[in-house]
């Protein structure tokens, strides 16, 4: 299904630190899902805390890879890992459309951010 698609794994929690291993759990879940979908993993990043999406270091690494056209797919546990702000998600949708990047989740499959 995903043959030839290059995937980036992005993990995030809104806690100030990862005391319970949530990032590791997300990463394992996304590795397994990416393999199941046939994606080629080309990078990963993670963030902790409540910093707005576009100011997070881990998310910025993803953006840099997208701008270099190294990514076809973003793997996230769910859309809430990006943001709960409709404005930030709309901005992500613009990035997605400009660079033809799809987002996938083990829970939702292909995630549609548009109307």
C-alpha positions as CSV (number, residue, x, y, z in Angstrom):
1,X,0.0,0.0,0.0
2,X,2.6,2.6,1.1
3,X,5.4,1.2,-1.1
4,X,7.9,3.9,-1.9
5,X,6.4,6.5,0.5
6,X,8.9,8.0,2.9
7,X,7.6,8.5,6.4
8,X,8.5,10.7,9.3
9,X,7.4,9.6,12.8
10,X,6.3,12.4,15.1
11,X,5.6,11.8,18.8
12,X,4.4,14.4,21.3
13,X,3.0,14.6,24.8
14,X,1.6,17.7,26.5
15,X,3.3,16.9,29.9
16,X,6.5,18.7,30.9
17,X,8.4,15.4,31.0
18,X,7.9,11.8,29.9
19,X,7.8,10.0,33.2
20,X,5.7,7.1,32.0
21,X,7.5,6.3,28.7
22,X,4.6,7.6,26.5
23,X,7.0,8.8,23.8
24,X,8.6,5.4,23.6
25,X,5.2,3.8,23.4
26,X,4.0,6.1,20.7
27,X,7.3,5.5,18.7
28,X,6.9,1.7,18.9
29,X,3.3,1.9,17.9
30,X,4.2,4.1,14.9
31,X,7.1,2.0,13.8
32,X,4.9,-1.1,13.8
33,X,2.2,0.8,11.9
34,X,4.6,2.2,9.4
35,X,6.0,-1.3,8.7
36,X,2.5,-2.7,8.3
37,X,1.7,0.1,5.8
38,X,4.9,-0.5,3.9
39,X,6.3,3.0,4.5
40,X,10.1,3.6,4.5
41,X,11.1,5.4,7.8
42,X,13.4,8.3,7.0
43,X,13.2,10.2,10.2
44,X,11.6,10.9,13.5
45,X,11.3,13.5,16.2
46,X,9.4,14.2,19.4
47,X,8.4,17.0,21.7
48,X,7.2,17.4,25.3
49,X,5.2,20.2,26.8
50,X,2.6,22.6,25.7
51,X,4.6,24.8,23.3
52,X,2.5,25.8,20.2
53,X,3.1,23.3,17.3
54,X,5.1,25.7,15.0
55,X,7.5,26.5,17.9
56,X,8.4,22.9,18.8
57,X,11.9,21.8,18.0
58,X,10.9,18.3,17.0
59,X,8.2,19.5,14.7
60,X,10.6,22.0,13.1
61,X,12.9,19.1,12.2
62,X,9.9,17.5,10.4
63,X,9.2,20.8,8.6
64,X,12.8,21.1,7.5
65,X,12.6,17.6,6.0
66,X,9.3,18.4,4.2
67,X,10.8,21.6,2.7
68,X,13.7,19.5,1.4
69,X,11.1,17.2,-0.2
70,X,12.4,14.2,1.8
71,X,9.0,13.2,3.3
72,X,5.7,11.9,1.8
73,X,4.0,10.8,5.0
74,X,3.7,12.0,8.6
75,X,2.9,9.2,11.1
76,X,1.2,10.4,14.3
77,X,-0.7,8.5,17.0
78,X,-3.7,10.9,16.5
79,X,-4.3,14.5,15.3
80,X,-4.2,15.7,18.9
81,X,-0.5,15.1,19.0
82,X,-0.1,18.0,16.6
83,X,-2.5,20.4,18.2
84,X,-6.0,20.9,19.4
85,X,-6.0,24.4,17.9
86,X,-8.0,24.6,14.7
87,X,-5.8,27.5,13.5
88,X,-2.6,25.5,14.0
89,X,-4.2,22.5,12.2
90,X,-5.3,24.7,9.3
91,X,-1.7,25.9,9.0
92,X,-0.6,22.3,9.0
93,X,-3.2,21.6,6.2
94,X,-1.6,24.4,4.1
95,X,1.9,22.8,4.6
96,X,0.4,19.4,3.7
97,X,-1.2,20.7,0.5
98,X,1.9,22.8,-0.6
99,X,4.2,19.8,-0.2
100,X,1.8,16.9,-0.9
101,X,2.4,15.3,2.5
102,X,-0.2,12.9,3.9
103,X,-0.7,12.3,7.6
104,X,-1.6,8.8,8.9
105,X,-2.5,7.4,12.3
106,X,-3.0,3.8,13.4
107,X,-6.3,4.8,14.9
108,X,-7.6,7.0,12.0
109,X,-5.8,5.8,8.9
110,X,-5.3,8.7,6.5
111,X,-6.1,11.9,8.4
112,X,-8.0,14.5,6.5
113,X,-7.6,18.0,8.0
114,X,-9.7,19.8,5.4
115,X,-13.5,20.3,5.1
